[in-house]
Amino acid sequence: MRATYMYGPGDVRVIDVADPVIVDQTDAVVRIVRSCICGSDLHPYHSMSPSSQGSPMGHECVGVVEEVGREVRTVEKGDLVITPFAWSDGTCEFCREGLQTSCRHGGFWGGGDVGGLQAEAVRVPLADGTLVAVPVEETSPLIPSLLTLSDVYGTGHHAAVKARVTAGTTVTVIGDGAVGLMAVLSARRLGAERIVLMGRHKQRTDLGREFGATDIVAERGAEGIAAVRELTGGDGSHVVIEAVGHMPAYEQAVGVVRPGGVISRVGVPQYSKAPVGFGTLFGPNITLTGGPAPARAYIDTLLPGVLDGSVDPGKVFDREIGLDEVPEGYRAMDDREALKVLVRP
Amino acid sequence: MRATYMYGPGDVRVIDVADPVIVDQTDAVVRIVRSCICGSDLHPYHSMSPSSQGSPMGHECVGVVEEVGREVRTVEKGDLVITPFAWSDGTCEFCREGLQTSCRHGGFWGGGDVGGLQAEAVRVPLADGTLVAVPVEETSPLIPSLLTLSDVYGTGHHAAVKARVTAGTTVTVIGDGAVGLMAVLSARRLGAERIVLMGRHKQRTDLGREFGATDIVAERGAEGIAAVRELTGGDGSHVVIEAVGHMPAYEQAVGVVRPGGVISRVGVPQYSKAPVGFGTLFGPNITLTGGPAPARAYIDTLLPGVLDGSVDPGKVFDREIGLDEVPEGYRAMDDREALKVLVRP
């Protein structure tokens, strides 16, 4: 089959690899119906250490179960399934607490002997804990929205949940990528009335307005901070969702958060240390939270709204390509020509 | 009157200064009955930039109102009062939300033209918002416990509240100073059953046991982390309260916190940057919280237990000195001869 590998900065290739097969009796093999490219894939696209082996890419998909191991109980051949961006056993304490990204026996796509999802098919370990079957045909127009439950919608929701957004919370979202836009949608869904979106790509911020943003701030740095502070009566935002991962976005978050407020990070941090001292987080009692979303945990909560059409998170996809065009898809996302690229194997 | 000033590392002097007087009609003048030395006073004692003017010291006291401005309504001459370690108007949004340390018009003792509390008396700005009158005589044996409501008990409580400690939470407290011990007491009060205290001064950890610690870990660094992990089934502690403020304590906190857990800092950080990246906070979804405690906010909650004797936080005081002995009190606390020093002006 064909699968996507990255070999170094800017070097993405679609190559032939062996077809996936059942290895453990808790596995399933899933044929991928739609995958996509994630903003977080652009981090290694910029900074990956060159590797002759390459790394399998892709961690979001909707697919159809082709085969299951003898011990698999909750899905069967022919089921349409959502695969969250981490696989997990569903039974350990962390899974039961809803933190599947820390599952005792789980892992991430493309790690060890598990493939990536920008591919034609994949072996899914711990299929019972990982996969969620949905009563939808693979030709359904709901597929793009279901695919967002694999990562970006769950990630936006995680940001808002970790920050304890409720009615009355003023939320600022830093970043107008797909995760930032999903954070807007999620904050709105949890009742936030004032949602400031910091971003400067009009097409994206327009979609942000559609998802619930009440104010757009295109400026960055000191100007952007001043603009958000002015919008929030001088004090800043109760909650700031940082959906980028670079240090200037962190600094922006510190600049616009209100004393006693929360910075919730879902952009994968591209730094190891950050300011947390008296003058930044400690003095004004700022809480720093967030991390990789346990997307699996949120599917039960978020799926009904997708199925009944009350939300349409699939609107973040603005381009669809075939699997062999994935390298071009990375380029288009990196150049901000495309917001989020759907991949049809 | 006599008052304490610090001029540089190790250089504490008790000097003659002008008696405080009413400046604004919202002021009170308070004669200090008992003050004390705080672990956080030892930070400048180590690292203050030398100054010929000096800094007024002390931010905790119980006193008696001597005089009030015309606009003061809630306290009157002769009242015994607790002064929280920040003064605040009690009316701004931050005060109404219980974040008096971020009061729009408030400040900290020893800043601007407001004196420190290791002194004979002090001018209290915004007396209505700041002072809490308690129906106790100044000769009462409850005075030391009431004095802890000025800072350390409120600070320990803040650490536990910000970390949302409830029954069933496993809590590790890093630091066996007065704030660490108050965090133990507070975690116990909020229902925590398993409380690991990391500290190596037996007299202090014995008091920690009395306040509710179930386990003591004397080791530090990798050994200390391994010991806490062993005590917590390998996964670490839901909540870690960092009551020191130095980087090794932060690193210890990161080492012992459970995935999905909370690090709550109440030791004033002596660093500006810290590890917060994928490998420390982000990957395991750790929340970092804490800051200066709004001690004023917690007095209503904590006072009844002090008055009825169900808690005895005043046990953290193990030495009492006169005001002129304050320099010796700093030395004794810095040398770990004394846990917390009560000052009798």
Interface residues (C-beta under 8 A of the other chain):
Chain A: E93 F94 E97 L99 T101 S102 K162 D235 P259 G260 R265 V268 P269 Y271 S272 K273 A274 P275 V276 G277 F278 G279 T280 L281 F282 G283 P284 N285 I286 T287 L288 T289 G290 G291 P292 P294
Chain B: E93 F94 E97 L99 T101 S102 K162 D235 P259 G260 R265 V268 P269 Y271 S272 K273 A274 P275 V276 G277 F278 G279 T280 L281 F282 G283 P284 N285 I286 T287 L288 T289 G290 G291 P292 P294
